[in-house]
Amino acid sequence: MKEGWKDFKLKELLEIKYGKDHKKLKDGKYPLYGSGGIMRYVEAFLYDDESILIPRKGTLTNLFYLNAPFSTVDTMFWSKIDKKKVFPKFLYYLLKTYDLSLLDVGAAIPSLTTKVLKEVSVKLPPLPTQQKIASILSSYDDLIENNLKRIKLLEEKAQQTYEEWFVRMKFPGYENVDIDSESGLPLGWEGRRIGDFVKTSSGGTPSKKKEQEYYNGGTIPWVKTGELKNFMLTGSKDCITESGLAKSSAKLFPANTVLLAMYGNTIGETSFVTIPVSTNQACCAFLVEDKEYLSYFIHQYLLYNKEVILNHRMGAAQENVSQTIIKNIKLNLPTEPILELFGSDMKLLYSQIENTTNQNQLLKEARDILLPRLMSGMIDVEGI
């Protein structure tokens, strides 16, 4: 062991506490955490000091560090940390290097117990070293967080532009446009079905029985509906091989394609993809050929009008919306010059979102490379 580093059990460093049932809590200003993150905001908090949150059930590796009043659900542990022995942010980063799913004691649902957690062994350097290491890693997280805020502002600006132009009808030059007396629309605009001006398609799932051939070593991003919660996708968690693409109903969709979840828990969610991707069969792809500006219009329309999609849901066992239904949804289609102008504005905003998203990915990769090296003492921070 590196000089000055000491062994501890987790029970020596923090007190692990149970969350509470939140159903009786009224809405309020304090974040309530579950294993997936903030679930809602409630009227009361459990704790208002530095704490590390550890899932009791669910995704056991999804830890949170908090330094503001919070509450948690009963499937989440929170902690009171002994700051005389450990710097809280350091312990959070250290635990992030542990695969807590290996401590799973659940049968059907992944679960942790206080008994198991208390016996986890950790190695700690002196407090000043802990603070330096935490500061280095925090600088990456701060940059990532600032970028996320910037991305959110850019997304909001894009949606506000759509609303201003196509809901409030204050598009450039609207003052000088005549209105059709019958339709009430600006001259040149018309009510059109989505299928009249864009093509739709869906993907497929290569057989899991041929995992070696269809999935292992794959380089083609393969998107599922669970990923469509993001405004923009610059990649995917999973990939398939060329063989998997060729020997299944999966298709390769070009960059700037808009995807929509047709069924599942994320039905109605939509994403704009910046690279060629394949998808499973639950994703609807909107193909605009050489009219890129239509992708921006469709994406913003779907974001703004999610309820329109949800109102067309069908099915008892599993709610869904079919491509036929999607293609028959009617909307007010602006003139091509207005669409092109809107597309030009959106292309600039989307490019900024893409660049900032990619920057965050590089920051995360750099942080994740540093993390185990700093936590093991491989990198000496004494001179920093």
C-alpha positions, 0 to 999 in steps of 0.5 A: 500500500502507498505510504500514508494510505489506510484501510477502512470498512465503509461502516467506519466512514459513513452511516447508511440510512434508509429512504422513505415512502414518498407517496404521502408527500406533497409536491414542493421544492426539494428533489426526491431521488430514486436509482434513476435520478430525480423522480419529483420535487417534494415538500420536505427533505431528509437531509441537508448536508453532503451525502452519497446516495446508493441504490438499495434496489434497481441499478446498483451502480448508479450513485449520487453525490449531493450537497443540498437538501434532498429526499429519497425513495425507500429503494434508495440508501442515503448516508451521513459521512464522517468528514474527520476521516474522509472527504465526501466527494472523494469517497463518492468518486472512490465508490464509483470505481467499485462494481456494486452490482457484484454485491447483489443479494436480490433474487428477481430484482438487483438488491443491496443490504446495509450488512453487505455495504458496511463491510466494503473495504476501501483504501484512503490517502490522507485527507489533503490528498483526498481533497486534491484528487476530488478537486481534479475530478470535480473540475471535469464534472463541473465542465460537463455540468456547465455544458449540459446547461448550455445544451439545455438552453440551446434546445429551449431556444430551438423549441422557442423558435418553432413556437414563435414561427409555427404556433404564434405564426410570427415567422420572418415576413409574416406581416406582409403575408396574405391569409387564405380566407377559407383555411385561415393559413398564410397563402402557400401553406396547406394542411398536409399528412406527414406521409405526403412529404416524408417517408417513414420506415422502421428497423429490426432486431438481428437474431440473438441466437447469432450474437457472435456474428451479428453483435460481437465487434459490431460498429454500426450504432443500433438504437432502441426506443429507450435512448430516444429520451435524448434531444439528440443522439450522437451514438448508441449504447449498442452496435451490430455488425455488417452481417447483422444489418444485412441478414435482418430487417434492420436498416441503415438510416442516414445522419439527420434522420428523426426517430420516434418511439412507436411503443414501449415506455418511451412511446412518443419520445423523439431524437435527432441522430447526427450519424448513420444508425440502425434501429430496432423495430420499435423506432419510426424513422422519418426520411427526407432524402435531400431536403435536410431542412424537413428533418429539423421541422419534423423533429421540432413538430414532434417535440412540441406536439408529443400529445398528438402522438400519444392521443393516437395510441392503440393496443391493450396489452402494449400501447403503440402507434403505427407508421400508418397512423403517423403518416396520416397525422395532419399538420399545417405545412409552411411554404418551402422558403420558410421551411428552408429558412427555419432549417438554416437557423436550426442547423446552426443550433443543432450543430452547437448542441452536437459539438457540445455533446461531443465535447462532453463525451471526451470530458467523460472519457478523460475523467473515467481514465483518470478516475481509477489511476487517481484512486489507486495512487498511480498518479501522484498528486502531492506536487499539484 
